[in-house]
């Protein structure tokens, strides 16, 4: 029987894969997060081109199925061939079990996985060899189990794509790749966020029923296994299909070029998107983006940043005496501006921060640089625009950088990073430890100090108590301290101690996570106010990024707007700063408030400096944006440029400085000066990182 015949498993699994993919597209299209209108052309691209892409991706992904089917043969059990093959498997088993195999050199779980696979393969081959009377039954059972695994992967991938879309509003991207690296946290997050037993029971039942259908349709393939000639012909045809698919899939991906981001995402195949994200963790700026001559890019940046020299070096001066106050930087997990009452929220989920903002220097028009925690940490630590690809935090060359911490270290401060989870997650320990920060994370807690924890770490209230204890100890040293605390509780599964707020802790709602974090911060400040170091401390509070990043445009502005405030009673006068500001400007501004003098490599600026020019930088891992002059300019791979006028959509009852919603209207004529400025910001950033000009010394 031919590999491509209608009774062969390839055909049955292909049909199942295509049906599941179509159903998934319809579900994602109707999902509440898909806030967009689609034209007839959009629907055609989503379903027709998406169908073609799915079929070709399956052709590539079915390579393992093809290899399995090639091994189905009765001839290999003929004597003496069968004994020789069994001898090979036994020898391989002994080699792997010896502990001296190549697998052992790689370490980790690989030797155990290899031993289990070879051992199982040896046992099964022996059973098929020595029990010919049961060979058909054993083979049918193995065949059914193998197809069950393929079916389970197809269905489980669709379920995973749905939940990924539910969280981020896109197909797989860098985040999905990260999830493979940090499986413990991700699996724990799933276990705590969703009804796992009913969910996986349903998936298992569905996979079993689908497998029963596939096996029933294709078990005739086992009754008459193809001979060697047929296998060779089928193999040749498959290799040809494999080659055509490899050639065509990237070209179909290039047709994902609609102005509507949702159209592109729905048209795409999730598995290919995952592959693309895996292969492109860093993007070569000069290869993928429009560029400028280096001197022109530097000259443009010198117009934006006074006294800027090559290598982004400049001296930051002050005409006042430096103030060696303690500084506590608190980055709040996933804290969108629209959670706060000022920005129009009516749920009363941030009562403490709403009150604190009135006593603080409140930056009302500040934008996060990205949509991941590592981007937020990078922006307040390195004060650089985001570079395309993965965050500097996650890269190998992430140590000894010029950073906020390095400035405080040079001024004689104790410098620490505080995180309630395991700091190895997202490479935080490697990044902060490699840049002169002490690390205080979950490992530093005694069992008695933990009242509540979930997969992401101890609750924010426990971390608040630990932070106070840490700062009390630091104060005894006689040195000022700079502590950066990253919260964790406002993160799915949104679980927290019972009885702390008026939202049931079992609801696992975003609103509960926000309100509990607000409550924990209130407890922190109540404790801090009682400490002798409080009156000599500046508190900086800012979100790492928004709770959601999805929208119908590449960079929806309301998904990047975050609150930030500087609180220091008796030192910082309460005021609203309405200037357009980037997240990278926050810490240079704080250093300016302290009148610090220092040689700087920051592209972020003190927004109170007389030469500050308002602008904000926002980005995904590949779309890089500049907001300036009420216009958004976006540069993207393949040398693409888009520009939008920002048309305010005012919400009644919200003050002008807190309005969030802008319609992004494509411009009739592109402002080339803004395009060049956008290129200059990001080109200069990637250049200095690539040339290692951003080192501390």
N, C-alpha and C positions, 0 to 999 in steps of 0.2 A: 504494500500500500504506500502511496506517495505521501510525503510529509505535508504537502499542501492540499491533499484531498479533503473533501467536506467532512469525512469521518475522522480525520486526524485531529489531535488536540490543539494544534496551532490555530486552526480555523475556529474552533469553539471558544478558545480563550480570547482570540482577537475580537470575536463578536461580543463577548462579555465585556471586554475592556472598552470597546467603543460605546456600548450601551451605558455603562457606568459613567464614562466621560461625558456623554450627552446629558444624562440626568444631573450630573454634578454642575455642568454649565448652567442648566436651567435653574437649579437651586441657588447658585451664586448670583445669577442674574436677578432673581426675585428677592435676594437677601436685603434686609433693611439698610445695610451698610452701603449697598450699591446705589448711591444717590446720584442718578444720572438719567438722561433721556437718550435713547438710541435711535438712529436713523435706519432705514432699510439696508443701506450699505454696511452699517455697523453690525446688524444682525447677520448679514451674509458673511462677513469676515469672521464673526464669532463662531458660527456654526459650520460653514463650509470649510474655510481654511483651518479652523480648529479641528474639524473631523480629519482632514488630510494630515495635519500635524500629529494627531493622536495615533493614526494608523501607522505612520512611519516610525514614531517613537516606540510603539509596540514591537515593530519589526526588529529594532535594535535591542530593545530590552528582552526579547525572547531568545536571545543567544544562548542563555543557560538552558532553556527548554530544548532548543535544538541539540545541544551537546548531550543532554539527558537521553533524548530519543535516539541519538546515534548509538548509545551504549546498549539499547535494547536489542538483543540478538540471542538466538539459541546456539549459533555456531561456536561462540566463545566457550561453551561448556563441553564441547567435544574433547575427547581424550586424544593426545595428552595436553592439548592446548589449555584446557580448563585447569589442570594441575599446575602448569607453568604460571598461569595468571594468578592463581591462588598463592603460589610461592612468592610471586612479586609483591602481593599485598601483605603477606606475612613478613617479608623482609623489610618492607617500608614501615610496617607497624613496629617492628623491633628497633629500627633506626630512629623513629620519632619518639618511642618510649625510652630510648637510651639517655635522653637529656643532653645529647651532644649534636642534635640536628640543627639545621639552619634556623628552624623556628625558635629554638631555645636561645639563639643569639639575639633575637629580637625581643625576647622576654614578654612581660605582661601576661595576658590570657591566651596569646597565640599558641604556645605549646599545648595547652589543655584542649583548645578547640581543634587543633590539628590531630591530636591523639584520639579524641572522640570521633572525629570524622573518619580517619583511617581505620580505627577499630571497628566502627559500625559497618563500614564498607567491606571489610574483611569478613566479618561474621555473616553478613547478608550474602556475599558471594559464595561462601562455603555452604550455606543453606541451599541456595539455588543449585549448586554443583552436586551436593550429596543427596538431595531429596528431590529428584526429578519428578516424582509423582505429585509433589505439592508445588511444583514450580509455577504453574499457572495461577494458583491461588495467592502464593507469596508475591508474584509479580503484580497481580491485580491490586493487592493491598498496597504495595509500594507505589504503584502508578497512581492510585487514588490519593494517597498521602501527598505525593509530589504535586499533583494538580491542586490539591487542597491548599498547599503552601502558596502556589501561584495565585489562586483565586483570593486567598486571604490577603495577600499583598495588594492586589488590585483594589479590593474593597477597603482595606485599611488605609491605603493611600488616599482614596477619595474622602474618607472620613477625616483624615489628617488635614487634607487641603481645605475642607469645610471649616474646621476649627481654626486653621491658620488664617483663612479669610475672615472669619468671625472676629479674630483678634486684630488683624492688621489691614484688612481690606485689599490684599494683593495675593498673588500666587507666591510660591516659595521664593525666598530671597536669602540674603546673608544670614538673617535670623534663623532660618531653618537649618543652615549649615552649622551655626553655632549650637543649635539644639542637639545635633549629633555628637558634639564634643562634650557638652555638659548634660549627659543623659540622666544623671542622678537627680539634678534639680528639675529637669524637664519632666521626667516620669513622676517625680514627687508632686510637681505642680499639677499635673493631670490627675493624679490620684486624689488630690485635695480639692480640686476645682470642679470636677464633674462626677456624675453618678457612674463610677467606673464599672461596677459589677453589671448593672443593666445594660450599659453601653457595649461592653465587650462581649456580654452574653448575646446581645442582639447581633453584633458583628459576626460572632462565631456561628450562630444559627444561620444567618444569611449566607455566610461562606460555605457552610455544610450543604445547604440546599442548592446553591449554585454549583458546587463541586459535583453533587449527585447528578445534576443535569448534564454537566460537561462530561463526566465519566460515562454516563448512559449514552450520550451522543457519539463518544469517541472510543469506547472500549473495543470496538471492532478492530481498531488499529493493532491491538495485542493479539487478536486471533490469527492474523496473518502478517507477521513482522516483515518489513521489507528486506530483500536480499542486499548483498553488498553493492551490486550495481545500482539498484534503486536508491540506496543510501547516498552513494556518491553523486548521483544526478540531483537528488533533493538537496544535498549539501551544497553543490555548486549553485543551484538556483537560489538557495538561501543567502549564500555569500554575495551573489549579485544584488539581491534585494537589500542586504545589509549595506553594501556600498552605495547604492542609490539613495537609501535612507540617510546615511551619513552626509551625503552631498546635499540633499534636498532640505533637511530639517533646518539648518541655519538660514537657508534662503527664505523659507517660510517665516522664520522668526523676524527677518528683516521687514516683512510686510505688517508687523505689529507697529504701525506708524500713525495711528489715529491721534487726533488732538484730544480725544477722550481716553483718559488713562484706563478707565474701566473696560473699554472695548479691547485695548491691547492686552490687559490682564486676562480677560475672559477668552480671548482668542488663543492665548498661549497654552502650551502644555506644561503642567506643573513640574513633571519630572525633568523636562529639558530646562526649565527655569532654575531648578535646583542644581542641575549640572553646570549651568552658566554661572550661578553664584559661587559654586565650589571652585570653579576654575579661574574666577576673576576676583579674588579677594583684594587685589590691588590693581588699579588701573594706571597705565602709563599715560600721564596727562598729555605729553607732547605727541603721543600716538593717536589718542582718541578724541582730543578736544582741539578747538581752534586755539592758536597760540599767537603770541606777539614776539618780536625780537626782545631779547632779555633787557637791553638798555631801555627800550620803550616801556616795557612792563614796570621796570624800576622807577622810571621817570613819572609814570602815572601814579604809582604808590607814594612817591615823594610829594605829590600834590595832595595826597590824602593824609599823610603822616609827616609831621614836621621833623626836620633834622634826620630823616631816614637815610642810612648809608647802606652800601651793598652788604648782603648778609643780614639784612633787617636790623642792623645795630644802630642804637641811638642812646644818648644820655637823657634820662628823665631828671629834671632839676626841680628844686623847690626853694622858695624864698623864706620858708618857715622852718622851725625846729622840728625834727622828726619826733613823732609820738609813738613810743614803744608800748602801745596798747595790745592786750590779747585780742586775737581774732578767732571767732568760731564761725566757720562756713558750714551751713547745713544745706545739702542738696536733697530735695524731696522727690521721691520716686513718683514719676508719671503725674505731675501736678499741673493740670491745664489751668489757664487763666479763668476759663468759664466755670470753674468750681467755686470761685469766690463771688460773694454778693455784689461787689463793685462792678463786676463784668456782666451782671444780669441774672445770676443764679438765685433762685428763690427757695432752694431746698434747705438752707441753713446748715450746710455740711462743713463750713469752715468758720465757725463763730470766733475762735481764738485768733486766727490769722486775719480775719476781717477787722477785729479790734486792734490787733498789733499793727496792722498797716497804717492805721490812723496815727500811731505814735512813732512811725518810722519814716525814713526816706524811702518813698514808695515809687519804684520804677514801673510806670503804668504801660509803657509801650516797648517792651523788651521781647525779643524773639530768641527761642532756642535755635541752636545751629542744626540740630538733627532730631531723629526720632528713636534713638537708642540711649541707654544709660551711659555706655562708653563714650558716646559723642558729647553728652553733657559733662562728664568727668574730664574729658580731654579739653573742652572749651574753657572751663574755669581753672584748669591746672596749667595748660600750655598757652591759653589765650591766643589760639591760632584759628583761622578758618578751617573747616573740615576739608581734608584732602580726599579725592575720589578713592573708592575702595574701602578697605577696612580701617577702622580707627587706629590711631597711633597706639592707643592702649593695648590693642590686640597684636601689634606687630612685634617681630623679633627685635628690631632696633628701636626699643622704647625706653631706654635707660639713659641716665645722665643728661636729661634734657633741661633746657632753660625753662623754669617753671615757677609758679607761684610759691611752691615749697622751697625752691632754691633761693629765692629772694629772702624769705623769712629765715631760712637757715643762715644766710650771710649776715643777717641782722642779729644773730644770737638767740633766735627763738627755738623752743622745743617744737617739733613738727610731727604731727601724727595724722593717720587716716583711720577713721572709725567706721566699722561696717558690721551690722548685726548678723550677717551670714558668713559663709566661708569665702575669704578674700581671694582664693584661687579662682573663683568663678569670674568669667569674663576677663581673666588675666590681670585683675586688679592688684593682687599681691605682687606680681612681677613688676608691674608698672610703677606703683607707688613705692614699693620697697627699693626699686632700682633708681628712684629719683629722690632719695633722702628722707622719705617718710617712715616713721615707725608705724607698724600695723597692729591695730587692736580690732580683732574680729571675734567671731563666735568661739574660737579656740581659747580665747583669753578669759572666758566666763567659767566660773565654778558652777556646779549643778544648782547650788542654792541661789545663784543670781538669776536663774532662768525661771520665770513664772509661766511663760507661754512661748511656743515657737511653732513654726511650720517649715515647709521645705526651704524657704528662702532665708530663714534665720530666726533669731529671737525677735520678739515684738519690739516695736519702737519705744515702748515705755521702759522695757528692760535695758535697751541701749541708752536711753536717756539717763538712767541711773548710773550705768557704767561710765558714760561720758562725764557726768558730774564727779564721780570718784576719780577718774583719770585727771581731770582738770584740777581738782583739789591737790592731788599728788604733784602735778606739774608746778602748781603755784608755790609749793614748799621749796622748790629748787631755786627760787629767786629769779628765774629767767621767764620772760614772757612766753606765751605759747600760741601756736597756730594749729587748730584742730579742724579737720574736714570730716564731717559726719554725713554719711550717705544713708538715708532711711530705707526701709524695706517693706513696711506693712501695706502700703498702697500698691499692691501687686497681686494679681491673681495668684492664689485662690481667695484673697480678701478675707482671711480669717484672723481673728484677734480675740483677746480675753473677753469673756462674757461680763456684762454688767457695767461696762465702762462708758458706753454711749447709748443713745436711745434707738439704735438700729441693731436688730438681732444679729449676733455674731454668726449665726448659722445661715444667714441669708446669702452670704458669699457675694455681696453686691459691691460694685465699685463705690457707691455712695458710702457704704459702711467703711471701706478701706480708707477713703478720703477723710471721713469724720474721725475715725480712730487715730489716724496720723495727726490730725489737728489737735485731738485730745492729748496725745502723747507729747506733742511739742508744748502744749500748755503746761503739762506736768514738769517738763524740762525747765521751762522758764520760771515756774514757781520755785523749783529747787535752786536754780541759778541765782535768783534774786537774794537768797539767804547767804550766799557765799561771799567772802571778803574780796574776791577778785572780780565780782560782777560789775562794779562801777568803773572798772578799768578795762572793760571788754567791749569789743564791737562784734555784733552778731549779724551775719550775712545769710539771708534765706533766699533760696532760688530753687526752681524746679530743674530736674535734669532734662526733662522733655515733656511733651503732652501725653495724655492718656491714649490718644488715638492719632494716627497719621494719615488715615485714608481720606480721600476726597476725589472729586472728578477731575482735578488738575494735578500736575506733577507735584507741585508744592502749594497746597492749600494753606493760605496764611493763618487762618484761625486754628489750624492744627500745629502751629509753631509758637503761638503767643503764650508766654508764661509770666507769672508774677515774680517779682524780686523786690526785696526790701533790705535796708540796712538799719538796724536798731541799736542805739547806744544812748540811753537816757542821760541828759546833761551834756552830751557831746554832739550828737547829730540831731538837729532840729527837725521835727515832723514836717514833711513837705511831699508834694507829688512832683515827680520828674517825668514830664511828658515827652521828652526827646525820644526819637527813634534810636533804639540801642540794640546791639547784639550781645548775646550771652558772653562773648569773648571780651567784652568791655567791662564786665562787672568787677573783676578783681583789680585791674589797673585803676579803676575808679576808686576802689577802697584804698589802694596804696596811695592814691593821690590825697584822699581824705586824711591819711596818716602823715602826709608830707614826706613820704619816703623819697630819697634820692638814690637812683640805681641805674646801672647800665642795662638797657632793655633790648630784648629781641622780640617782644610782644608785638603782634599786629593789632591786638586789642588795645584800646586807648582809654584814657581818663576822659569821661564825657563832659567833665567840667573844665577841661583845658580850653583856652580861648580859641584854639585852632581846630577843635573837634568838628567834623563834618558828619551830619546824621546819615546813617545807613545801617542796614542789618544784613547778615549773611545766613541763609538757610539752605539745607541740602538733604538729599538722600545719599545713598552710597555712590550714586552716579550723576544725578541731576543737581547742579550747583547753582545757587541763586543769590542775587543781590537785590535788596529792596532799597530803592533810592528815588527821590523826587516823585513819589507816588507812582512808581513803576517797578514792576518785577521783571528782572532779566534772568533767564535760565540758560546755562550752557550745558550740553549733554554730549555723551560719546557720539562718534561718527561726525564730529564737528558741527553738531546741530546747535542752533540758537533760537530761542523763543523770547518774546517780550510781551508783557501785558500791562495795560493801564489798570489801576486799582480803583474800582468804583465802590465807594462805601455804601453798604446796605444797612442803614441805621436801625437800631432796635429802640423802640419807645421806652422811656424810663431809664435808659442807660446814659450816663454822662459821656460827652464827646471823647474824653481821653480813655474811656474804657470800651469803646466800640470795637468789636472784633471782626465783623463780617465784611469781606470785600469780594465783589465779583471781579474775577480776573478776565478782562476783556482784551483779546488779541489786538495789538496795535496795527494801525494802517501803515505806519512808516517806522522802522526800527531806529532807535537812537543809538548810533554807532559809538558815541562816546561812552555811554553806559555799558555797552557790550564790551568795549576795551577795558573799562574799569573792572568789570566782572572777571574777565580773563586774567587781568593783572593780579587781583587778589588771590585767586586760586593757583595761578601759575607760580607766583612767588612763593606761596606756601609749599607746594609740592617740590619746588626747586631746592629750597633751603633744607627740607627734610631729606630729600634724596642726596644732596651734597653734604649732609651731616653738618650743616652750618648752624643748626639749632641746639648744639650741645651747650652744656652749662658753661664751659670754658672754651 
